[in-house]
Amino acid sequence: MNLKEKVKNLPLTPGVYLMEDSQGNIIYVGKAKNLKNRVSSYFQNSKAHSQKVKKLKANIADFNYILTDTEFEAFMLECKLIRKIKPTFNRMMKNPKSYSYILIQLDGNHHQKFEITNSVKKDSKHYFGPYTSKHFVEKAVQRLKEFFQISCSNPTHKNTPCLNYSLGLCIGICFQETAVEQYKNILNKIIDLLNGTNTSILEEMEQKMVAASLNYDFETAAKYRDTLDAIHSLIYKESVIEFTEANKNIVILEPLEDNSNKLFLIKGNKVLFSKKFNTADYYMEQLVKIIKTSVLTHFKNDTNTHIEVSRNDIDEAQIIYSYLKSSTCNYIVLPVNWNGIDSYIKIEDLLTNTLDKTRSNLAPSTTKS
C-alpha cells in the first residue's frame, strides 16, 4: 500500500503520528485532533509549506500512528515521545528551547539586579520562570528597562553618571542615592507584575500606546504593542507555573463524541489515571462510585503540596493548564485533605454537569437514571 492509500484509511479521530525515513528512523512526531486531515496535508502540494516542511516530505518513506480518545491525550503523548525519541525534524522545525529565568535582586544599595539567567540557585533572589521563549524574555526585560529608564550601563560606581544616563535610558542609579531607592520601588512593581498582583504597568503602557497612535507615531505604538505581547506571555507562563506548583488534585470529565466520557485524575503536571466509560452503561450512583474509588486510590492526603516546576516539566504543565482553560474541559479541584462531604458533593456536581451534556445526545429509552 502506498502512502496516499494509507492516508485514506486513517481515522477522523485524535492521535499522534510518527513519520519515518527509508531506514525506518522516526524523523518527526506530530499530534492531531483529526489524524486523517492532518497527515493528508503533508501529501498535498501547497505553496504555504515552508522549506523545512518540504524537506520533511521529501524524507518520508512511511508513517505510523497511535490513536487517543482526546486531543489533550494527543498533546501529552506527542510531548512525551518527542522528549524520548528526539526526532530530527522536530528539532529543526521548532525554535531551539533555551530555557530562561528572570532574576530580580533587591539586596544592598548597589547590588540590585534585573536580568536573565539560565539557572536557579537557592538564595534570597526572586526568580521567575522557566520560560521556553528566550526571545520574549529578552524583549520584555529590555523594554521594561527602557520604559522605567533603569538600563544603567555602570550601576556599581557611585558619583559617576553612565553613558545611558546621558541618553535618557538611566534615572541615575549609578550616582544618585535617590535614584537607587526609586530603582528598588520599580523592581518591586515588576515583581508584583510578574506575580500577577499589580498590572498597573500594563495599563500605563496601554495608555502610552494609544496616545502614540493618536499622534500618528505608529512606530512607538507598535513598540508598546510588542512589549505588551511579550509581558503578557511572561505573565501567562507564571500563571501556568503557579497553578502547577500548587500540586492540586484535579478531576476532569470530558464528554466524547461517541456518547461516552473520559475521566482524568491529574496532580501537578502528571496524569495519574485515565478511564473511558460509556454513559448509558451506568446509573448515576455507579458513576459516582467509580470516580470516588479512583480518587481514593490515586490522590493521597499529602500535606506537602508544593512542587517545583523544572525545565523538564514546563511543557506538560502548559498543556494541562491550557486544557483546563479550554471550553471542552469540565473539572473540579479537590482540597489536599479531600476525603470529606464537600469533596463528594463536588464530584457529584461535576458528574451531573458533564453527563447532562453527554446524555442530551442520547434517546431517553437508552439512558439509565
C-alpha positions as CSV (number, residue, x, y, z in Angstrom):
1,M,0.0,0.0,0.0
2,N,1.5,3.4,-1.0
3,L,1.4,6.3,1.4
4,K,-1.6,8.1,-0.2
5,E,-3.7,4.9,0.1
6,K,-2.5,4.6,3.7
7,V,-3.6,8.1,4.4
8,K,-7.1,7.4,3.0
9,N,-7.6,4.7,5.6
10,L,-6.7,6.9,8.6
11,P,-9.5,7.6,11.1
12,L,-11.0,11.0,11.7
13,T,-10.0,10.9,15.3
14,P,-7.4,12.4,17.6
15,G,-3.9,10.8,17.8
16,V,-0.2,11.1,17.3
17,Y,1.6,10.3,14.0
18,L,5.2,9.2,13.6
19,M,7.0,9.9,10.3
20,E,9.7,7.5,9.2
21,D,12.6,7.7,6.7
22,S,13.7,4.9,4.4
23,Q,15.9,3.4,7.1
24,G,12.9,3.2,9.5
25,N,14.1,6.0,11.7
26,I,11.4,8.2,13.3
27,I,12.2,11.7,11.9
28,Y,9.1,13.6,13.1
29,V,6.3,13.3,15.7
30,G,3.1,15.3,15.5
31,K,-0.3,15.4,17.1
32,A,-3.7,15.9,15.5
33,K,-7.3,16.4,16.5
34,N,-8.2,14.8,13.2
35,L,-5.5,12.3,12.1
36,K,-6.7,11.9,8.5
37,N,-6.9,15.6,7.8
38,R,-3.6,16.4,9.4
39,V,-1.5,13.7,7.9
40,S,-3.0,14.1,4.4
41,S,-1.9,17.8,4.4
42,Y,1.7,16.5,4.2
43,F,1.0,14.8,0.9
44,Q,-0.7,17.7,-0.8
45,N,1.1,20.2,-2.9
46,S,0.9,23.6,-1.2
47,K,2.8,26.8,-1.6
48,A,2.2,27.5,2.0
49,H,4.6,24.8,3.0
50,S,7.9,26.0,4.4
51,Q,11.2,24.8,3.1
52,K,11.6,22.7,6.3
53,V,8.2,21.0,5.7
54,K,9.1,20.4,2.1
55,K,12.4,18.8,3.2
56,L,10.5,16.6,5.7
57,K,8.0,15.5,3.0
58,A,11.0,14.5,0.8
59,N,12.3,12.2,3.5
60,I,9.0,10.5,4.5
61,A,9.1,6.8,3.5
62,D,6.4,5.6,5.9
63,F,4.4,6.6,8.9
64,N,2.7,5.0,11.9
65,Y,0.1,6.4,14.3
66,I,-1.3,6.0,17.8
67,L,-4.9,6.7,18.5
68,T,-6.1,8.6,21.5
69,D,-9.6,9.3,22.8
70,T,-9.0,13.1,23.2
71,E,-6.9,15.9,21.7
72,F,-5.5,16.5,25.2
73,E,-4.0,13.0,25.3
74,A,-2.5,13.5,21.8
75,F,-0.8,16.7,23.1
76,M,0.6,14.9,26.1
77,L,1.7,11.8,24.2
78,E,3.4,13.9,21.5
79,C,5.3,15.8,24.2
80,K,6.4,12.5,25.8
81,L,7.5,10.9,22.5
82,I,9.5,14.0,21.3
83,R,11.4,14.0,24.6
84,K,12.1,10.3,24.4
85,I,12.9,9.9,20.7
86,K,14.3,13.4,19.9
87,P,13.3,13.2,16.1
88,T,15.5,15.2,13.7
89,F,12.7,17.3,12.2
90,N,11.1,18.2,15.5
91,R,14.4,19.9,16.4
92,M,14.7,21.6,13.0
93,M,11.1,22.8,12.7
94,K,10.8,24.3,16.2
95,N,12.9,27.1,17.7
96,P,15.6,25.6,20.0
97,K,14.3,25.8,23.5
98,S,16.8,27.8,25.5
99,Y,15.1,27.9,28.8
100,S,15.5,31.2,30.7
101,Y,14.6,32.7,34.0
102,I,14.2,36.3,35.2
103,L,16.3,37.2,38.2
104,I,15.5,40.1,40.5
105,Q,17.7,41.0,43.4
106,L,16.8,43.8,45.9
107,D,19.7,43.4,48.4
108,G,22.1,46.2,49.2
109,N,22.3,49.8,48.0
110,H,24.2,49.0,44.8
111,H,23.5,45.3,44.2
112,Q,20.0,45.4,42.8
113,K,19.7,43.2,39.7
114,F,17.1,42.7,37.0
115,E,18.5,40.3,34.4
116,I,18.1,37.0,32.6
117,T,19.7,33.8,33.9
118,N,19.8,30.2,32.8
119,S,19.7,28.6,36.2
120,V,18.1,29.0,39.6
121,K,20.0,29.0,42.9
122,K,18.9,28.5,46.5
123,D,19.3,32.1,47.6
124,S,17.2,35.2,48.5
125,K,16.8,36.4,45.0
126,H,13.4,36.4,43.2
127,Y,13.3,34.0,40.2
128,F,10.6,33.8,37.6
129,G,10.3,31.0,35.0
130,P,11.3,28.8,33.4
131,Y,10.4,30.4,30.1
132,T,10.7,28.4,26.9
133,S,11.0,31.5,24.6
134,K,14.2,33.4,25.3
135,H,13.2,35.9,22.6
136,F,10.1,37.0,24.6
137,V,12.1,37.2,27.9
138,E,14.9,39.3,26.4
139,K,12.4,41.6,24.7
140,A,10.3,42.0,27.9
141,V,13.2,42.7,30.1
142,Q,14.9,45.2,27.7
143,R,11.6,47.1,27.1
144,L,10.8,47.3,30.8
145,K,14.3,48.7,31.5
146,E,13.8,51.3,28.7
147,F,10.3,52.1,29.9
148,F,11.4,52.8,33.5
149,Q,14.8,54.2,32.5
150,I,16.7,51.5,34.5
151,S,19.0,50.4,31.8
152,C,22.2,51.5,33.6
153,S,25.5,50.7,31.9
154,N,27.6,51.3,35.0
155,P,25.5,50.5,38.1
156,T,28.3,49.8,40.6
157,H,30.1,53.1,40.6
158,K,28.9,56.0,42.7
159,N,29.1,59.6,41.6
160,T,29.8,58.6,38.0
161,P,27.0,59.0,35.5
162,C,26.9,56.2,33.0
163,L,26.6,56.7,29.2
164,N,23.0,55.5,29.3
165,Y,22.2,58.4,31.7
166,S,23.1,60.9,29.1
167,L,21.0,59.0,26.5
168,G,17.9,59.2,28.8
169,L,17.9,55.4,29.5
170,C,19.1,55.6,33.1
171,I,17.5,57.5,36.0
172,G,20.8,57.9,37.7
173,I,21.2,54.6,39.5
174,C,25.0,54.9,39.0
175,F,25.4,58.1,41.1
176,Q,22.3,59.2,42.9
177,E,21.1,57.6,46.1
178,T,17.5,58.8,45.5
179,A,17.6,57.0,42.1
180,V,18.7,53.8,43.9
181,E,15.7,53.9,46.1
182,Q,13.5,54.7,43.1
183,Y,15.1,51.7,41.4
184,K,14.1,49.4,44.3
185,N,10.5,50.6,44.1
186,I,10.4,50.0,40.3
187,L,11.7,46.4,40.8
188,N,9.0,45.8,43.4
189,K,6.4,46.9,40.9
190,I,7.9,44.5,38.3
191,I,7.8,41.7,40.9
192,D,4.1,42.4,41.5
193,L,3.5,42.5,37.8
194,L,5.1,39.1,37.2
195,N,3.3,37.7,40.2
196,G,0.0,39.0,38.7
197,T,-0.8,41.1,41.8
198,N,-0.5,44.5,40.2
199,T,-1.0,45.2,36.5
200,S,-0.8,49.0,36.6
201,I,2.4,48.8,34.5
202,L,0.4,47.3,31.7
203,E,-2.3,49.9,32.0
204,E,0.3,52.7,31.8
205,M,1.8,51.1,28.7
206,E,-1.5,50.7,27.0
207,Q,-2.3,54.4,27.6
208,K,1.0,55.4,26.1
209,M,0.4,53.1,23.1
210,V,-3.0,54.7,22.4
211,A,-1.5,58.2,22.8
212,A,1.3,57.4,20.4
213,S,-1.2,56.0,17.9
214,L,-3.5,59.1,18.1
215,N,-0.4,61.2,17.4
216,Y,0.3,59.1,14.3
217,D,3.5,57.9,15.9
218,F,2.9,54.3,14.8
219,E,6.5,53.1,15.3
220,T,6.3,53.9,19.0
221,A,2.8,52.5,19.3
222,A,4.0,49.2,17.6
223,K,6.9,49.1,20.1
224,Y,4.5,49.3,23.0
225,R,2.3,46.7,21.5
226,D,5.2,44.3,21.1
227,T,6.3,45.0,24.6
228,L,2.8,44.3,26.0
229,D,2.7,41.0,24.0
230,A,6.0,39.9,25.5
231,I,5.0,40.8,29.0
232,H,1.6,39.1,28.7
233,S,3.4,35.9,27.5
234,L,5.6,36.0,30.7
235,I,2.6,36.6,32.9
236,Y,0.8,33.7,31.3
237,K,3.8,31.4,31.9
238,E,3.9,32.5,35.5
239,S,0.2,31.6,35.9
240,V,0.9,28.1,34.4
241,I,3.8,27.6,36.9
242,E,1.9,28.9,39.9
243,F,-1.1,26.7,39.2
244,T,1.1,23.6,38.6
245,E,3.4,24.2,41.6
246,A,0.3,24.2,43.8
247,N,0.1,20.5,43.0
248,K,-3.7,20.5,43.0
249,N,-5.9,17.3,42.9
250,I,-7.7,17.8,39.6
251,V,-10.7,15.6,38.5
252,I,-11.6,16.0,34.8
253,L,-14.5,14.6,32.8
254,E,-14.6,15.2,29.1
255,P,-17.6,14.3,27.0
256,L,-16.6,12.3,23.9
257,E,-18.4,12.2,20.5
258,D,-19.5,8.5,21.0
259,N,-21.7,9.3,23.9
260,S,-19.0,8.3,26.4
261,N,-16.9,10.2,28.9
262,K,-13.2,10.2,29.7
263,L,-12.1,10.6,33.3
264,F,-8.6,12.1,34.1
265,L,-7.0,12.4,37.5
266,I,-4.2,14.9,37.4
267,K,-1.8,16.2,40.1
268,G,0.7,18.9,39.3
269,N,1.8,18.2,35.8
270,K,1.2,14.4,35.9
271,V,-1.8,12.4,34.6
272,L,-2.1,9.8,37.4
273,F,-5.1,7.9,35.9
274,S,-7.5,7.9,33.0
275,K,-10.5,5.8,32.2
276,K,-13.2,5.9,29.4
277,F,-16.7,4.7,30.1
278,N,-20.0,4.7,28.3
279,T,-22.6,6.9,29.9
280,A,-25.5,4.6,29.1
281,D,-23.9,1.6,30.8
282,Y,-24.1,3.0,34.3
283,Y,-26.5,4.5,36.8
284,M,-25.5,7.9,38.3
285,E,-24.7,6.2,41.7
286,Q,-22.4,3.8,39.9
287,L,-20.5,6.6,38.1
288,V,-20.1,8.5,41.3
289,K,-18.7,5.4,43.0
290,I,-16.2,4.8,40.1
291,I,-14.8,8.3,40.5
292,K,-14.7,8.2,44.3
293,T,-12.8,4.9,44.2
294,S,-10.4,6.2,41.6
295,V,-9.8,9.4,43.6
296,L,-9.3,7.5,46.8
297,T,-6.7,5.2,45.1
298,H,-4.7,7.9,43.3
299,F,-5.0,11.1,45.4
300,K,-3.2,10.8,48.7
301,N,-3.8,13.1,51.6
302,D,-0.4,14.8,51.3
303,T,0.1,17.9,53.4
304,N,3.3,18.8,51.4
305,T,1.6,20.1,48.3
306,H,4.1,22.5,46.7
307,I,6.3,21.2,43.9
308,E,8.9,22.9,41.8
309,V,8.3,23.1,38.0
310,S,11.6,22.5,36.2
311,R,12.6,22.8,32.6
312,N,11.6,19.2,32.0
313,D,8.1,19.9,33.4
314,I,7.1,23.1,31.8
315,D,5.8,21.7,28.5
316,E,3.4,19.2,30.2
317,A,2.4,21.9,32.7
318,Q,1.4,24.3,29.9
319,I,-0.6,21.6,28.0
320,I,-2.6,20.8,31.2
321,Y,-3.1,24.4,32.1
322,S,-4.3,25.2,28.5
323,Y,-6.6,22.2,28.6
324,L,-8.2,23.2,31.9
325,K,-8.9,26.7,30.5
326,S,-10.5,25.3,27.3
327,S,-14.2,25.2,26.7
328,T,-14.2,21.3,26.4
329,C,-12.9,20.7,29.8
330,N,-15.1,20.1,32.8
331,Y,-13.1,19.8,36.0
332,I,-13.0,20.3,39.8
333,V,-10.1,20.9,42.1
334,L,-10.3,18.8,45.3
335,P,-8.5,20.0,48.5
336,V,-5.4,18.3,49.9
337,N,-7.4,16.7,52.6
338,W,-10.2,15.8,50.1
339,N,-12.0,13.0,51.7
340,G,-15.0,14.9,53.0
341,I,-18.6,15.7,52.3
342,D,-17.8,18.8,50.3
343,S,-15.5,16.9,48.0
344,Y,-18.2,14.3,47.3
345,I,-20.7,17.0,46.5
346,K,-18.2,18.5,44.1
347,I,-17.7,15.1,42.4
348,E,-21.5,14.6,42.1
349,D,-21.9,18.2,40.6
350,L,-19.1,17.5,38.1
351,L,-20.8,14.3,37.1
352,T,-24.2,15.9,36.8
353,N,-22.9,18.8,34.6
354,T,-20.9,16.6,32.4
355,L,-23.4,13.8,32.0
356,D,-26.1,16.3,31.1
357,K,-24.0,17.3,28.1
358,T,-23.4,13.7,27.1
359,R,-26.9,12.3,27.7
360,S,-28.6,15.2,25.8
361,N,-27.4,13.3,22.7
362,L,-29.0,10.0,23.8
363,A,-32.5,8.8,23.3
364,P,-34.5,8.7,26.6
365,S,-35.1,5.0,26.2
366,T,-31.4,4.1,26.2
367,T,-30.5,6.2,29.2
368,K,-30.3,4.9,32.7
369,S,-31.2,7.3,35.5
